[in-house]
Amino acid sequence: MAAKKRAAAPPQQLADLARRLKKGLGKIIVLRGEERWFVEEALKLILERAEKDDLEISRHDTSDPEFAAPRLLDDLLASPLFAVDRLVVARNVEDLLKKQGKEPSALTRAVSAAVGDDTRGGCVVITCRKLRADHAICKLATGVEAPVLELRKLWDSPPPWKAGDPTEAETVQWLLARARQRELRLDARDAVYICAAVGNDLFALETALEKLRHGGGKAVRELVGWDSSAAPWSAADKLLDGELRGSLGAVEALYMGGMNDDRTGRRNIDPRALSAILGATLRNRLRELARGARALERGASTAGAAREAGVKGAPMTMQAFQARITRRPAEDWEGMLADFLDLEARSRSVGGALVDADTLFRFALRWRIERPSYAHGSAGGR
């Protein structure tokens, strides 16, 4: 079975869309993904083209208090005013695209009818934070060779095969490109600082560039203060990769700034909750890496080791595992796992004290990648 083709990075998809729109809108465009900055930029391009083509523009957003599904369905199926072709933009409609039992939803049927009607022109734009690639709407778009963009959030750490070079993080590369577009001089090291201080919120990074533009020659660190949250899984990855400086920075950012909770839109700063999420991530990934490393030593390929370890997920997840597994021998992965499990067990034995930032700093020191091998002994004594 052929491997699934990896989607281009969001900036490349946006550039491809801009080139495609020079030839026209087509019948449907699907924008799926959680990075709102890219969605907004894509919509700007689409609306500019629609205005150039004199389309009647109809906007609908389920997050709008005045949203009404019947009006959306009517705009999709009824003839436009004055016999003008219509652009229908339906935003955040993932819930309306869910099946009703085994049948397609009313919105899915309406979009399919609008796109399949060769007697009318116009275009339908669908935006969803999450929509499966095998959903009927995505299949419909693919069937008419229309764009289906995957606008995920950018990675705020370098890929495992470039671990140790923070300038290779997608957020840093994006920020440097945006600075060039604005004709701002930005050193790569300063870009790394800004991304660490602000996080991977692209709107906030744009604001940081505006501060630089109007900064009157002040130093970057004077203009851009530290206001970053962090992702526990990002801190876990740096600990696993043995990046001492990156590990210390990620752990500090996590416990100082908390993590963004996509469900509530708020920042979680509860140290117990942060420790629980980080601990579960580290524990699970260490178990996978220990099993996979043993499989490698028995002669398995990296892909075979991933299967034997039970690693599943997107191509990026598989590539990250395969790049990381060779960074330590099986004995070290097993030792690292045993060390962390010991930390958690001793934490629970004294009344549930936190595996806190200081504990993780010491853990990072013990398992920095330049340390050649696991030195046996109690975790608390090193």
HELIX and SHEET records of a PDB file:
HELIX    1   1 PRO A   10  LEU A   21  1                                  12    
HELIX    2   2 ARG A   36  LYS A   52  1                                  17    
HELIX    3   3 ALA A   69  LEU A   77  1                                   9    
HELIX    4   4 LEU A   81  ALA A   83  5                                   3    
HELIX    5   5 ASP A   95  LEU A   97  5                                   3    
HELIX    6   6 ALA A  106  GLY A  116  1                                  11    
HELIX    7   7 ALA A  136  GLY A  143  1                                   8    
HELIX    8   8 PRO A  160  LYS A  162  5                                   3    
HELIX    9   9 PRO A  166  GLU A  168  5                                   3    
HELIX   10  10 GLU A  170  GLN A  181  1                                  12    
HELIX   11  11 ALA A  188  VAL A  198  1                                  11    
HELIX   12  12 LEU A  202  ARG A  213  1                                  12    
HELIX   13  13 VAL A  220  LEU A  223  1                                   4    
HELIX   14  14 PRO A  232  ASP A  241  1                                  10    
HELIX   15  15 LEU A  244  GLY A  257  1                                  14    
HELIX   16  16 PRO A  271  GLU A  297  1                                  27    
HELIX   17  17 THR A  302  ALA A  309  1                                   8    
HELIX   18  18 PRO A  315  ILE A  325  1                                  11    
HELIX   19  19 ALA A  330  SER A  349  1                                  20    
HELIX   20  20 ALA A  357  ARG A  366  1                                  10    
HELIX   21  21 ALA A  379  GLY A  381  5                                   3    
SHEET    1   A 5 GLU A  56  ASP A  61  0                                        
SHEET    2   A 5 ARG A  86  ARG A  91  1                                        
SHEET    3   A 5 CYS A 123  CYS A 128  1                                        
SHEET    4   A 5 ILE A  28  ARG A  32  1                                        
SHEET    5   A 5 VAL A 148  GLU A 150  1                                        
SHEET    1   B 2 MET A 259  ASP A 261  0                                        
SHEET    2   B 2 ARG A 266  ASN A 268 -1                                        
END                                                                             
